[in-house]
C-alpha cells in the first residue's frame, strides 16, 4: 500500500472515517493505574519483552508495486496472511523476514477483498517462524495487547495498548485498490495505526495473534487521525479465510449474509441521509423472494436505522445466513414492513 494514507468511513459515530493507508496496527496507552485489591498486577516490562521476542519473528515486511505493509507467517510452507489492500493489484512481492535483511521473492496465492484479506507465499522458506494464533472470540474489552508491524518501513516496531471494544462492524468505502466492504466483528484497539502496519499482528500477552491490524479512525474535523481508535480483523476470521485460499486458491464459504440486492445511498427531501435504495435485485434471491423491488428505500432493519448504504452493510455484516430480518421500507408514498430471510454471500 502506498505510504500516504487512504481515508475510509467507519460506521461508529457521525462522519467518523478510517485510514488504511497501507497500514494498520494499533494499540496505544501503556499507563496503568494501581490494580484494585484482589486484581492481578499488570504484566511487567520483562514479560512484554518476552512476548515481543515470540511475536516479532512471525511478522514480515511486504513490498509491492503499490507500497509497503506487513504480514504474518502462517506456516513453514511460506504462506503469509496480510490485508487485501496491502497486496493491492500486485501478483509478486518482496518480503523481508525478521533477522534477514535480504528481500525474498513472493507471489500472490489469493485475495478476498470482501474481508480485506489476502495470502502470499514466499519462495525461500528458510528460517520462517509461524505465528501462534489465539482464539480471537475470547478477546475482552480491557485486555492488554501488543501490535507488531512495520510502520513507515520501520521494521519490527511494537506498540502497546488495550482492546477497546469487540465485534465492531467497520465500513471501508471503495478505492482504486478494491471495492467497498464492511468488516464484521472487528476488534477495536486503543492505538494509532500508521502506514506500513496493515497486515501485521495484534497479539495478547501470551504471544498469540488475535487480530490483523487493518485501519484507523480519523476525525471528521479536518481528517486528522483520531488518536486511540484502531481496528483489527479477528484472527479466527483471518485464519478461516486464509485457509480456504491456501486450500483452493479462493474462498469457498464466505460465512456472510446477503440481501441479494444492489443498493445505494439516497438523499431525503431536505438533502440529508434518506436511506438505502434498492437499485436491482438478484433473481430468486432473498430480496426477490420477499417481494422487494428496485426503487424501494430501506429505512430500518430490525429496528436499526439504515440512513445509507454503509449503515445497511453494517447490519448485514453483523447478521448470518438464514437469519430473518424485518425491514421497514418506503415504496413511493407507502410505508411497508417486509420480513426477509437472508441468504449467503457467494464466495470468490
BELPELIN-V983025 format. One record per pair of residues at least 4 apart in sequence whose ideal C-beta (glycine too) atoms are under 8 Angstrom apart, sorted by the first residue. I is the first residue (numbers start at 1). GAP is how many residues later the second one is. If there is no record, write none. Layout:
i=I gap=GAP
i=I gap=GAP
This chain:
i=1 gap=5
i=1 gap=19
i=1 gap=20
i=1 gap=21
i=1 gap=22
i=1 gap=63
i=1 gap=65
i=1 gap=66
i=1 gap=67
i=1 gap=68
i=1 gap=82
i=1 gap=84
i=1 gap=85
i=1 gap=87
i=1 gap=176
i=1 gap=194
i=1 gap=195
i=1 gap=197
i=2 gap=4
i=2 gap=19
i=2 gap=20
i=2 gap=64
i=2 gap=65
i=2 gap=193
i=3 gap=18
i=3 gap=19
i=3 gap=64
i=3 gap=65
i=3 gap=149
i=3 gap=150
i=3 gap=192
i=3 gap=193
i=4 gap=17
i=4 gap=191
i=5 gap=14
i=5 gap=15
i=5 gap=16
i=5 gap=17
i=5 gap=18
i=5 gap=190
i=6 gap=13
i=6 gap=14
i=6 gap=15
i=6 gap=16
i=6 gap=79
i=6 gap=169
i=6 gap=171
i=7 gap=10
i=7 gap=11
i=7 gap=12
i=7 gap=211
i=7 gap=216
i=8 gap=9
i=8 gap=10
i=8 gap=11
i=8 gap=12
i=8 gap=163
i=8 gap=164
i=8 gap=165
i=8 gap=167
i=8 gap=207
i=9 gap=6
i=9 gap=7
i=9 gap=8
i=9 gap=9
i=9 gap=162
i=9 gap=163
i=9 gap=164
i=9 gap=301
i=10 gap=6
i=10 gap=7
i=10 gap=8
i=10 gap=160
i=10 gap=161
i=10 gap=205
i=10 gap=207
i=10 gap=221
i=11 gap=5
i=11 gap=158
i=11 gap=159
i=11 gap=160
i=11 gap=171
i=11 gap=299
i=11 gap=300
i=11 gap=302
i=11 gap=303
i=12 gap=4
i=12 gap=156
i=12 gap=158
i=12 gap=205
i=12 gap=217
i=14 gap=206
i=15 gap=205
i=16 gap=201
i=16 gap=202
i=16 gap=203
i=16 gap=204
i=16 gap=210
i=16 gap=213
i=17 gap=200
i=17 gap=201
i=17 gap=203
i=17 gap=206
i=18 gap=152
i=18 gap=154
i=18 gap=197
i=18 gap=198
i=18 gap=199
i=18 gap=200
i=18 gap=213
i=19 gap=4
i=19 gap=174
i=19 gap=196
i=19 gap=197
i=19 gap=198
i=19 gap=199
i=19 gap=206
i=20 gap=4
i=20 gap=63
i=20 gap=65
i=20 gap=96
i=20 gap=152
i=20 gap=173
i=20 gap=178
i=20 gap=194
i=20 gap=195
i=20 gap=196
i=21 gap=174
i=22 gap=44
i=22 gap=45
i=22 gap=46
i=22 gap=47
i=22 gap=63
i=22 gap=64
i=22 gap=173
i=22 gap=174
i=22 gap=176
i=23 gap=46
i=23 gap=47
i=23 gap=126
i=23 gap=128
i=23 gap=170
i=23 gap=171
i=23 gap=172
i=23 gap=173
i=23 gap=174
i=23 gap=175
i=23 gap=190
i=23 gap=193
i=24 gap=59
i=24 gap=125
i=24 gap=169
i=24 gap=173
i=24 gap=174
i=24 gap=175
i=24 gap=176
i=24 gap=188
i=24 gap=189
i=24 gap=190
i=24 gap=191
i=24 gap=192
i=24 gap=206
i=24 gap=207
i=24 gap=208
i=25 gap=45
i=25 gap=122
i=25 gap=123
i=25 gap=124
i=25 gap=126
i=25 gap=132
i=25 gap=134
i=25 gap=166
i=25 gap=168
i=25 gap=169
i=25 gap=172
i=25 gap=173
i=25 gap=175
i=25 gap=177
i=25 gap=188
i=25 gap=205
i=26 gap=119
i=26 gap=121
i=26 gap=133
i=26 gap=135
i=26 gap=163
i=26 gap=164
i=26 gap=165
i=26 gap=166
i=26 gap=167
i=26 gap=171
i=26 gap=176
i=26 gap=187
i=26 gap=190
i=26 gap=204
i=26 gap=205
i=26 gap=206
i=27 gap=118
i=27 gap=119
i=27 gap=120
i=27 gap=132
i=27 gap=133
i=27 gap=134
i=27 gap=135
i=27 gap=162
i=27 gap=163
i=27 gap=164
i=27 gap=175
i=27 gap=203
i=28 gap=131
i=28 gap=132
i=28 gap=133
i=28 gap=161
i=28 gap=162
i=28 gap=163
i=28 gap=164
i=28 gap=199
i=28 gap=200
i=28 gap=202
i=29 gap=131
i=29 gap=132
i=29 gap=133
i=29 gap=161
i=29 gap=162
i=29 gap=199
i=30 gap=130
i=30 gap=131
i=32 gap=10
i=35 gap=4
i=35 gap=5
i=35 gap=6
i=35 gap=7
i=42 gap=102
i=43 gap=4
i=43 gap=5
i=43 gap=8
i=43 gap=101
i=43 gap=162
i=44 gap=4
i=45 gap=4
i=46 gap=4
i=47 gap=4
i=47 gap=158
i=48 gap=4
i=48 gap=98
i=48 gap=112
i=48 gap=157
i=49 gap=4
i=50 gap=4
i=50 gap=157
i=51 gap=4
i=51 gap=95
i=51 gap=152
i=51 gap=154
i=51 gap=155
i=51 gap=156
i=52 gap=4
i=52 gap=94
i=52 gap=96
i=52 gap=106
i=54 gap=78
i=54 gap=149
i=54 gap=153
i=55 gap=4
i=55 gap=76
i=55 gap=91
i=55 gap=93
i=55 gap=103
i=55 gap=146
i=55 gap=148
i=55 gap=152
i=55 gap=154
i=56 gap=42
i=56 gap=92
i=56 gap=100
i=56 gap=102
i=57 gap=16
i=57 gap=40
i=57 gap=41
i=57 gap=42
i=57 gap=72
i=58 gap=14
i=58 gap=15
i=58 gap=40
i=58 gap=71
i=58 gap=72
i=58 gap=73
i=58 gap=74
i=58 gap=143
i=58 gap=151
i=59 gap=11
i=59 gap=12
i=59 gap=13
i=59 gap=14
i=59 gap=39
i=59 gap=72
i=59 gap=89
i=59 gap=90
i=59 gap=91
i=59 gap=97
i=59 gap=141
i=59 gap=142
i=60 gap=10
i=60 gap=11
i=60 gap=12
i=60 gap=13
i=60 gap=20
i=60 gap=35
i=60 gap=36
i=60 gap=37
i=60 gap=38
i=60 gap=62
i=61 gap=7
i=61 gap=8
i=61 gap=9
i=61 gap=10
i=61 gap=34
i=61 gap=35
i=61 gap=89
i=61 gap=92
i=61 gap=94
i=61 gap=135
i=62 gap=6
i=62 gap=7
i=62 gap=8
i=62 gap=9
i=62 gap=18
i=62 gap=20
i=62 gap=24
i=62 gap=25
i=62 gap=31
i=62 gap=32
i=62 gap=33
i=62 gap=44
i=62 gap=58
i=62 gap=137
i=63 gap=4
i=63 gap=5
i=63 gap=30
i=63 gap=31
i=63 gap=32
i=63 gap=33
i=63 gap=40
i=64 gap=4
i=64 gap=5
i=64 gap=22
i=64 gap=23
i=64 gap=24
i=64 gap=26
i=64 gap=29
i=65 gap=23
i=65 gap=24
i=65 gap=25
i=66 gap=22
i=66 gap=23
i=66 gap=24
i=66 gap=111
i=67 gap=21
i=67 gap=128
i=67 gap=129
i=68 gap=82
i=68 gap=85
i=68 gap=127
i=68 gap=128
i=69 gap=13
i=69 gap=14
i=69 gap=16
i=69 gap=17
i=69 gap=81
i=69 gap=127
i=69 gap=128
i=69 gap=129
i=69 gap=130
i=69 gap=131
i=70 gap=12
i=70 gap=16
i=70 gap=78
i=70 gap=79
i=70 gap=80
i=70 gap=126
i=70 gap=127
i=70 gap=128
i=70 gap=129
i=70 gap=130
i=70 gap=131
i=71 gap=9
i=71 gap=10
i=71 gap=11
i=71 gap=15
i=71 gap=24
i=71 gap=49
i=71 gap=128
i=71 gap=129
i=72 gap=8
i=72 gap=9
i=72 gap=10
i=72 gap=59
i=72 gap=127
i=72 gap=128
i=72 gap=129
i=72 gap=137
i=72 gap=140
i=73 gap=6
i=73 gap=7
i=73 gap=55
i=73 gap=56
i=73 gap=57
i=73 gap=58
i=74 gap=5
i=74 gap=6
i=74 gap=7
i=74 gap=45
i=74 gap=56
i=74 gap=57
i=74 gap=165
i=74 gap=168
i=74 gap=172
i=75 gap=4
i=75 gap=55
i=76 gap=49
i=76 gap=52
i=76 gap=54
i=77 gap=44
i=77 gap=48
i=78 gap=28
i=78 gap=43
i=78 gap=44
i=78 gap=45
i=78 gap=46
i=78 gap=47
i=78 gap=50
i=79 gap=30
i=79 gap=40
i=79 gap=41
i=79 gap=42
i=79 gap=163
i=79 gap=167
i=80 gap=15
i=80 gap=26
i=80 gap=39
i=80 gap=40
i=80 gap=41
i=80 gap=42
i=81 gap=36
i=81 gap=37
i=81 gap=38
i=81 gap=118
i=81 gap=131
i=81 gap=157
i=81 gap=158
i=81 gap=161
i=82 gap=4
i=82 gap=5
i=82 gap=35
i=82 gap=36
i=82 gap=37
i=82 gap=38
i=82 gap=116
i=82 gap=117
i=82 gap=130
i=83 gap=4
i=83 gap=33
i=83 gap=34
i=83 gap=35
i=83 gap=115
i=83 gap=116
i=83 gap=129
i=83 gap=131
i=83 gap=150
i=84 gap=27
i=84 gap=28
i=84 gap=29
i=84 gap=31
i=84 gap=32
i=84 gap=33
i=84 gap=34
i=84 gap=93
i=84 gap=94
i=85 gap=28
i=85 gap=31
i=85 gap=90
i=85 gap=92
i=85 gap=93
i=85 gap=113
i=85 gap=129
i=86 gap=32
i=86 gap=112
i=86 gap=113
i=87 gap=6
i=87 gap=21
i=87 gap=24
i=87 gap=31
i=87 gap=33
i=88 gap=89
i=89 gap=88
i=90 gap=18
i=91 gap=16
i=91 gap=17
i=92 gap=13
i=92 gap=14
i=92 gap=15
i=92 gap=16
i=93 gap=12
i=93 gap=13
i=93 gap=14
i=93 gap=15
i=93 gap=27
i=94 gap=9
i=94 gap=10
i=94 gap=11
i=94 gap=12
i=95 gap=8
i=95 gap=9
i=95 gap=10
i=95 gap=11
i=95 gap=25
i=95 gap=27
i=96 gap=4
i=96 gap=5
i=96 gap=6
i=96 gap=7
i=96 gap=8
i=96 gap=59
i=97 gap=7
i=97 gap=25
i=97 gap=30
i=97 gap=31
i=98 gap=31
i=98 gap=57
i=98 gap=58
i=99 gap=28
i=100 gap=4
i=100 gap=27
i=104 gap=18
i=104 gap=19
i=104 gap=20
i=105 gap=17
i=105 gap=18
i=105 gap=19
i=106 gap=14
i=106 gap=15
i=106 gap=16
i=106 gap=17
i=107 gap=13
i=107 gap=14
i=107 gap=16
i=108 gap=10
i=108 gap=11
i=108 gap=12
i=109 gap=9
i=109 gap=10
i=109 gap=11
i=109 gap=12
i=109 gap=136
i=109 gap=137
i=109 gap=140
i=110 gap=8
i=110 gap=9
i=110 gap=135
i=110 gap=136
i=110 gap=139
i=110 gap=140
i=110 gap=141
i=110 gap=238
i=111 gap=6
i=111 gap=7
i=111 gap=8
i=111 gap=134
i=112 gap=4
i=112 gap=5
i=112 gap=6
i=112 gap=129
i=112 gap=133
i=112 gap=138
i=112 gap=139
i=112 gap=236
i=113 gap=65
i=113 gap=66
i=113 gap=68
i=114 gap=67
i=114 gap=137
i=114 gap=140
i=114 gap=142
i=114 gap=231
i=114 gap=234
i=115 gap=66
i=115 gap=68
i=115 gap=118
i=115 gap=122
i=115 gap=126
i=116 gap=56
i=116 gap=62
i=116 gap=65
i=116 gap=67
i=116 gap=98
i=116 gap=117
i=117 gap=95
i=117 gap=116
i=117 gap=120
i=117 gap=121
i=117 gap=124
i=117 gap=125
i=117 gap=128
i=118 gap=127
i=119 gap=123
i=119 gap=126
i=119 gap=127
i=122 gap=6
i=131 gap=70
i=131 gap=78
i=132 gap=75
i=132 gap=76
i=132 gap=77
i=133 gap=75
i=133 gap=76
i=133 gap=77
i=133 gap=102
i=133 gap=106
i=134 gap=4
i=134 gap=69
i=134 gap=70
i=134 gap=72
i=134 gap=74
i=134 gap=75
i=134 gap=76
i=134 gap=101
i=135 gap=75
i=135 gap=100
i=135 gap=101
i=136 gap=51
i=136 gap=74
i=136 gap=75
i=136 gap=98
i=136 gap=99
i=136 gap=100
i=136 gap=101
i=137 gap=97
i=137 gap=99
i=139 gap=4
i=139 gap=24
i=139 gap=27
i=139 gap=48
i=139 gap=65
i=139 gap=71
i=139 gap=72
i=139 gap=95
i=140 gap=23
i=140 gap=26
i=141 gap=21
i=141 gap=22
i=141 gap=23
i=141 gap=24
i=141 gap=25
i=142 gap=20
i=142 gap=21
i=143 gap=19
i=143 gap=20
i=143 gap=61
i=143 gap=62
i=144 gap=16
i=144 gap=17
i=144 gap=18
i=144 gap=60
i=144 gap=61
i=145 gap=15
i=145 gap=16
i=145 gap=17
i=145 gap=18
i=145 gap=44
i=145 gap=57
i=145 gap=58
i=145 gap=59
i=145 gap=60
i=145 gap=65
i=145 gap=66
i=146 gap=12
i=146 gap=13
i=146 gap=14
i=146 gap=56
i=146 gap=57
i=146 gap=58
i=146 gap=59
i=147 gap=11
i=147 gap=12
i=147 gap=13
i=147 gap=14
i=147 gap=42
i=147 gap=44
i=147 gap=50
i=147 gap=53
i=147 gap=54
i=147 gap=55
i=147 gap=56
i=147 gap=66
i=148 gap=8
i=148 gap=9
i=148 gap=10
i=148 gap=52
i=148 gap=53
i=148 gap=55
i=149 gap=8
i=149 gap=47
i=149 gap=48
i=149 gap=49
i=149 gap=50
i=149 gap=51
i=149 gap=52
i=149 gap=64
i=150 gap=4
i=150 gap=5
i=150 gap=6
i=150 gap=7
i=150 gap=46
i=150 gap=47
i=150 gap=50
i=151 gap=6
i=151 gap=43
i=151 gap=44
i=151 gap=45
i=151 gap=46
i=152 gap=42
i=152 gap=43
i=152 gap=44
i=153 gap=43
i=154 gap=42
i=157 gap=40
i=159 gap=32
i=159 gap=33
i=160 gap=31
i=161 gap=28
i=161 gap=29
i=161 gap=30
i=161 gap=67
i=162 gap=27
i=162 gap=28
i=163 gap=24
i=163 gap=25
i=163 gap=26
i=163 gap=27
i=164 gap=24
i=164 gap=25
i=164 gap=26
i=164 gap=64
i=164 gap=65
i=165 gap=22
i=165 gap=23
i=166 gap=19
i=166 gap=21
i=166 gap=22
i=167 gap=18
i=167 gap=19
i=167 gap=151
i=168 gap=17
i=168 gap=18
i=168 gap=19
i=168 gap=20
i=168 gap=63
i=169 gap=13
i=169 gap=14
i=169 gap=15
i=169 gap=16
i=169 gap=17
i=169 gap=144
i=169 gap=145
i=169 gap=146
i=169 gap=148
i=169 gap=149
i=170 gap=12
i=170 gap=13
i=170 gap=16
i=170 gap=45
i=170 gap=61
i=170 gap=144
i=171 gap=9
i=171 gap=10
i=171 gap=11
i=171 gap=12
i=171 gap=139
i=171 gap=142
i=171 gap=143
i=172 gap=8
i=172 gap=9
i=172 gap=10
i=172 gap=11
i=172 gap=43
i=173 gap=7
i=173 gap=137
i=174 gap=4
i=174 gap=5
i=174 gap=6
i=180 gap=129
i=180 gap=130
i=180 gap=133
i=181 gap=132
i=182 gap=128
i=182 gap=131
i=182 gap=132
i=182 gap=134
i=182 gap=135
i=183 gap=31
i=183 gap=48
i=183 gap=50
i=183 gap=134
i=184 gap=53
i=184 gap=72
i=184 gap=133
i=184 gap=134
i=185 gap=49
i=185 gap=52
i=185 gap=132
i=185 gap=133
i=186 gap=28
i=186 gap=45
i=186 gap=46
i=186 gap=47
i=186 gap=48
i=187 gap=15
i=187 gap=23
i=187 gap=24
i=187 gap=44
i=187 gap=45
i=187 gap=46
i=187 gap=47
i=188 gap=41
i=188 gap=42
i=188 gap=43
i=189 gap=13
i=189 gap=22
i=189 gap=24
i=189 gap=41
i=189 gap=42
i=189 gap=43
i=190 gap=38
i=190 gap=39
i=190 gap=40
i=191 gap=37
i=191 gap=39
i=192 gap=24
i=192 gap=33
i=192 gap=35
i=192 gap=36
i=192 gap=38
i=193 gap=4
i=193 gap=5
i=193 gap=20
i=193 gap=21
i=193 gap=22
i=193 gap=23
i=193 gap=32
i=193 gap=37
i=193 gap=38
i=194 gap=22
i=197 gap=16
i=198 gap=15
i=198 gap=16
i=198 gap=17
i=199 gap=13
i=199 gap=14
i=199 gap=15
i=200 gap=12
i=200 gap=13
i=201 gap=8
i=201 gap=10
i=201 gap=11
i=201 gap=12
i=202 gap=7
i=202 gap=8
i=202 gap=9
i=202 gap=10
i=202 gap=11
i=202 gap=30
i=202 gap=33
i=203 gap=4
i=203 gap=5
i=203 gap=6
i=203 gap=7
i=204 gap=4
i=204 gap=6
i=208 gap=27
i=209 gap=26
i=210 gap=22
i=210 gap=24
i=210 gap=25
i=211 gap=21
i=211 gap=22
i=211 gap=23
i=211 gap=24
i=211 gap=27
i=212 gap=20
i=212 gap=21
i=212 gap=23
i=212 gap=26
i=213 gap=17
i=213 gap=18
i=213 gap=19
i=214 gap=17
i=214 gap=18
i=214 gap=19
i=215 gap=15
i=215 gap=16
i=216 gap=9
i=216 gap=10
i=216 gap=13
i=216 gap=14
i=216 gap=15
i=217 gap=8
i=217 gap=9
i=217 gap=12
i=217 gap=13
i=217 gap=14
i=218 gap=5
i=218 gap=6
i=218 gap=7
i=218 gap=8
i=219 gap=4
i=219 gap=5
i=219 gap=6
i=219 gap=7
i=233 gap=4
i=233 gap=5
i=234 gap=4
i=235 gap=4
i=236 gap=4
i=237 gap=4
i=238 gap=4
i=239 gap=4
i=240 gap=4
i=240 gap=15
i=241 gap=4
i=241 gap=10
i=242 gap=4
i=243 gap=4
i=244 gap=4
i=244 gap=6
i=244 gap=7
i=244 gap=8
i=244 gap=9
i=244 gap=103
i=245 gap=4
i=245 gap=5
i=245 gap=6
i=248 gap=4
i=250 gap=97
i=250 gap=98
i=251 gap=96
i=251 gap=97
i=252 gap=95
i=253 gap=94
i=254 gap=90
i=254 gap=91
i=254 gap=92
i=254 gap=93
i=254 gap=94
i=255 gap=65
i=255 gap=66
i=255 gap=89
i=256 gap=60
i=256 gap=61
i=256 gap=65
i=256 gap=88
i=256 gap=89
i=257 gap=59
i=257 gap=60
i=257 gap=62
i=257 gap=63
i=257 gap=64
i=257 gap=66
i=257 gap=85
i=257 gap=86
i=257 gap=87
i=257 gap=88
i=258 gap=27
i=258 gap=28
i=258 gap=58
i=258 gap=63
i=258 gap=84
i=258 gap=85
i=258 gap=86
i=258 gap=87
i=258 gap=88
i=259 gap=4
i=259 gap=26
i=259 gap=27
i=259 gap=28
i=259 gap=53
i=259 gap=57
i=259 gap=81
i=259 gap=83
i=259 gap=84
i=260 gap=21
i=260 gap=22
i=260 gap=25
i=260 gap=26
i=260 gap=27
i=260 gap=28
i=260 gap=83
i=261 gap=17
i=261 gap=18
i=261 gap=19
i=261 gap=20
i=261 gap=21
i=261 gap=24
i=261 gap=25
i=261 gap=26
i=261 gap=31
i=262 gap=16
i=262 gap=17
i=262 gap=18
i=262 gap=19
i=263 gap=13
i=263 gap=14
i=263 gap=15
i=263 gap=16
i=263 gap=35
i=263 gap=46
i=263 gap=49
i=264 gap=12
i=264 gap=13
i=264 gap=15
i=264 gap=45
i=265 gap=8
i=265 gap=9
i=265 gap=10
i=265 gap=11
i=265 gap=12
i=265 gap=43
i=265 gap=44
i=265 gap=45
i=266 gap=8
i=266 gap=9
i=266 gap=10
i=266 gap=11
i=266 gap=31
i=266 gap=42
i=267 gap=4
i=267 gap=5
i=267 gap=6
i=267 gap=7
i=268 gap=4
i=268 gap=5
i=268 gap=6
i=268 gap=7
i=269 gap=5
i=273 gap=34
i=273 gap=35
i=274 gap=23
i=274 gap=33
i=275 gap=22
i=275 gap=23
i=275 gap=24
i=275 gap=31
i=275 gap=32
i=275 gap=33
i=275 gap=55
i=276 gap=21
i=276 gap=22
i=276 gap=30
i=276 gap=32
i=276 gap=33
i=276 gap=35
i=276 gap=36
i=277 gap=18
i=277 gap=19
i=277 gap=20
i=277 gap=21
i=278 gap=9
i=278 gap=14
i=278 gap=15
i=278 gap=16
i=278 gap=17
i=278 gap=18
i=278 gap=19
i=278 gap=20
i=279 gap=15
i=280 gap=14
i=281 gap=4
i=281 gap=6
i=281 gap=7
i=281 gap=11
i=281 gap=12
i=281 gap=13
i=282 gap=5
i=282 gap=6
i=283 gap=5
i=284 gap=4
i=284 gap=5
i=285 gap=4
i=285 gap=58
i=286 gap=4
i=286 gap=54
i=286 gap=55
i=286 gap=56
i=286 gap=57
i=287 gap=5
i=287 gap=53
i=288 gap=4
i=289 gap=52
i=290 gap=37
i=290 gap=48
i=290 gap=49
i=290 gap=50
i=290 gap=51
i=291 gap=47
i=292 gap=4
i=292 gap=35
i=292 gap=37
i=292 gap=46
i=292 gap=48
i=293 gap=38
i=295 gap=36
i=295 gap=37
i=296 gap=33
i=296 gap=34
i=296 gap=35
i=297 gap=32
i=297 gap=33
i=297 gap=34
i=298 gap=8
i=298 gap=14
i=298 gap=29
i=298 gap=30
i=298 gap=31
i=299 gap=6
i=299 gap=7
i=299 gap=29
i=299 gap=30
i=299 gap=31
i=300 gap=4
i=300 gap=5
i=300 gap=6
i=300 gap=27
i=300 gap=28
i=301 gap=5
i=301 gap=11
i=301 gap=14
i=301 gap=24
i=301 gap=25
i=301 gap=26
i=301 gap=27
i=302 gap=13
i=302 gap=23
i=302 gap=24
i=303 gap=23
i=304 gap=7
i=304 gap=11
i=305 gap=6
i=306 gap=5
i=306 gap=6
i=306 gap=9
i=307 gap=4
i=308 gap=4
i=309 gap=4
i=310 gap=4
i=311 gap=4
i=312 gap=4
i=313 gap=4
i=314 gap=4
i=315 gap=4
i=315 gap=10
i=316 gap=26
i=319 gap=4
i=319 gap=6
i=319 gap=23
i=320 gap=22
i=321 gap=21
i=321 gap=22
i=321 gap=23
i=321 gap=24
i=322 gap=19
i=322 gap=20
i=323 gap=18
i=323 gap=19
i=324 gap=15
i=324 gap=16
i=324 gap=17
i=324 gap=18
i=325 gap=14
i=325 gap=15
i=325 gap=17
i=326 gap=11
i=326 gap=12
i=326 gap=13
i=326 gap=14
i=327 gap=10
i=327 gap=11
i=327 gap=12
i=327 gap=13
i=328 gap=7
i=328 gap=8
i=328 gap=9
i=328 gap=10
i=329 gap=6
i=329 gap=7
i=329 gap=8
i=329 gap=9
i=330 gap=4
i=330 gap=5
i=330 gap=6
i=331 gap=5
